Amino acid sequence: MRRHGGWIAFASTLAVFGLLGAAIVNAPNWPAVQKSFFDAARFEDALPAVAWAFRRNIELFLIAEVLVLGIGLVIAVLRSLPGPVFFPIRLLATAFVDIFRALPGVLVIFYLGLGLPALRIPGIPNDPFFWGLVAITLIYSSYVSEVYRAGIESVHPSQDAAARSLGLSRAQSMRFVVLPQAVRRVVPPLLNDFIGLQKDTALVGTLGVVEAFKQAQIDQSATFNGTPYLVAATLFVLITIPLARFTDWLVARDRRRQQAGRLA
């Protein structure tokens, strides 16, 4: 039965995509669009330069991911501090999250990358890659901190109470009891945020960083052909889809574990 269903799914998928493909290639202006955006020769010519520039996207993504994990966790912990004495800290952390979640990423990159270097403060770097990294880190730290905070709040208060009854301080309870459980629960949502982070590395091109999208723009301006954009899109897809499927697998595994726990 399962095999029969698989063949039906395959046939229906083939039919749908076949009809879509036929509709596209039989469109009146398809030859011009194909020449302008799907030229195989231009794809082959643009691939080396765009792929070389794509290393900047990967470099930016890997560095920002490490920074975001740490900064987001610190902000989440600061927002979780109890008591009126920590109200100013909670207020600052909340303001940070609200501001950077509200602003479009391209505006943050633009103002940080062009505004702060223009002040000519001694010791402030002018490297556009540095400011693109700072901007993306701040933006995604605000999102990731909320993911962490949701994980922290999902841990039942009895866990903290039990740790305190054993003689642990509040900081020790957070470090050794609450955070380990919270982090395990939020791994799939964190990976979803990092998929978005990986795509948004293309925004640093607004500062002049020659990454994949910027290189595609340069090639397009030189040849008046949009196929280099397809090269950049293909590279992003090759990185993003495996990460998305890995995230889906983690979510499914976590769901199976929860169901097994309920049945037990």
N, C-alpha and C positions, 0 to 999 in steps of 0.2 A: 504493500500500500504506500509506504514511504517512497519507494523507488518510483512508483507510478506518479505520485505527486511531484517528485523532482523533475520528471520529464515534462509534465504539464507546465511547471513553472519555467523551465528552460524554453519551451516552445512559445509560451505567451510573452516572455521577455524578448525573445528573438523577433517575434512579430511586431511588438510595440516599437522596438528600436529600428527595425527594418522600415516601418511606416514613417517614423520620424526622419530617418536618413533619406528616404525617397522624397519626402516633402521638401527637405532642405536642398538636395541636389537638383531638384526640378523647379526650384524657385527661379523667377525670371532673371534675377541679378546674381545668381550663384557663381557664375564664372568670374565676375569682377571681385566678389567677396573672397573667393578661393585664392585668387591671385594676390589680393591685398593682405590677407590674414592667414592663409594656410598654404603658403608657397613652400614646397618641400626643399627646394634648393636654398631659399633664404633661411629656412629653419636650420639646415646643416651649416650654413655659413655663420649664423649668429650663435649657435650653440656653444662653441668654445669660450667666447668672450662673456656671455651671460652666465654660463656655468662657473667661470672663474670669479665673476662678481658675486655669485650666490654664496661663496664662502664667507662673505661679509655678513650676510643674513644669518648663516649658521653660527658664526662667531658671536654675533650680537645676541642671538637666541640662547646660546649656552651660558654666556656670562650673565645675562639678565635673569635666566631661570634660577641660577644659584643665589643671586642677590635677592630676588623676589621671595624665594622660599624663606630666607632668614628674616628679611624686613617685615614681610607679611605676618610671620609668626609673632615677632616682637610687638607689632601693632595690635594684633588680636589679644595678646596677653595683657597689654596695657589697657585695652578697652574692657577687659574682664576683671580688673582690679576692684575689689569691693571697698565700701566705706567712703564717707564724705571727704576724708583727707586726700584721697586720690582723685577727687572730682576734676581738678584742673588738668590732670594727665589724661583722664578719660575724655575730657572736652577736646583737648588738642588732637588726640588720636581720632576721635569722631569727626572733627573738622577736616583732618587729612583725608580720611576715607571719603567723606561727602564731596569734597572739592574735586579730588582726582577721579572719582567715579562720575561726576557730573560733566566734566570738561571733555570735549572730543579730543582724542589722542593726537590728532594732527595739530591742534592748537597748542597743546602742552609742548609738543616737540618744537613747534615753530617759536614759541615765546622763550623757552629755555635755550634753544640752540642759537637763536639770533639775538635775544634780549640780553642775557647775562654776559656773553662775551663782549657785547657792545659797551658794557660798563667799564671795561679795561681795568678791572680790579687786579692788583698784583697777585699772582699765584693762581688766578682763575684760568684754566686752559681754554684754548680756542678751537680745539679739535672737534669737528662736527660729529664724529663717531662717538666721542665721549658724551656729548650732550644728548645725542640720540639714545644712548644707553641709559643715561640718567632719567630721561623722560619716560622711556618705556618701563624702567624699573619702578618709578613712582606710580605710574598708572596701574600697572598690574599688581603692585604691592597692595593697593587699596582693594582690588577685587579679591586677591588671595587671602587677605586678612579677614574678610567676611566669611570666606570658606572655612578658614581655621576657626573663627569664632562660632560658626554653626556647629562645627565638630566639638568644640569645647562645651557648648551648651547642651549638646546631645548626651554627654556623659552624665549619668544620674548623680544628683547631689550626695546620695548615700556613699558613693565611691570616695568623695572628698571627706565626708564625715568619718568613714571607716579609717581612712589614712590618718586623719587628725587624732582619732582615738588611740591609734598605735604610737603616737608621739611625734609624728611628722609635723613640721611647720607648714604653713600655707604654701610657701614657695616650694618646699620639698614635695608636698602633695600634688601641686601643679606639675612639677617636673617629672616625677616618677610614676604618678598614677593617672592624672587627667590627660596630660598631653600625649602620652603614648597611645591611649585609646582613641583620642580625638584625631590624631594624625592618620591612624590606620583607616578610620571611617571616611576621611575626606580625600583619599588618594585619587579616586576616579574624577571627582569634580576639579581637583587640581590639574589633572592631565587635560581636561577640557579647556581650562584657562590657558594652559601652555600651548594648546593648538592655536588659540587666538593670538597669543604672544608671537608665535612663530610667523603667523601671517602679517602681523602688524610691524614686523621689522622692515617691511617695504616702505613704511612711512618715513623712515630716516632719510630717504632719498630727497625729501623736501629741503634738507640741510646741505645737500650736495654730496652726500656719501654715495659713492658709486657701488651700489648693491645691484641685485638682479634686475629689479624694475627700472632703476635709473639707467643701467646699461642698455636695457631694452629700449628706453626712450632715446638714448644717444644713437643706437643703431637705426631706430625708426626715423629719426631726424635726418640721418645721413642717406638713407635709401628710400624714404617715403613709402615704406612697406611695414605693415603692422605685425608681420609674422614673429619678430623678436618678442613681442608680448606673449605669444603662444609658448615660446621657449621658456620664459619666466614662469608662466602659469603651470607648465608641465613640471618644472622643478619643484614648485611649491606643492603641487599635488602629490608628487612622489615622496615627499617628506610627510605631508599632513595625513594622508589616508592611512598609512600603516599605524601612525600614532592614534588616529581615531578608532581604528579597529582594535588596537590594544586596549584603549579605554573601554570600549564596548565589552571586551572580554573580561576586564576587571569588574565592571558593573554586574555582568551576568554571574561571575564567580561569587561576588559578594551577595547577590540575591539568593543563590543556591545555598550558601552558608547560612543565611538568615532563615530560610525555609527549613533547612535541616535542623537548626537550633530550636525552631518552634515545634517541629515534629518530635524532637527528643524530649 
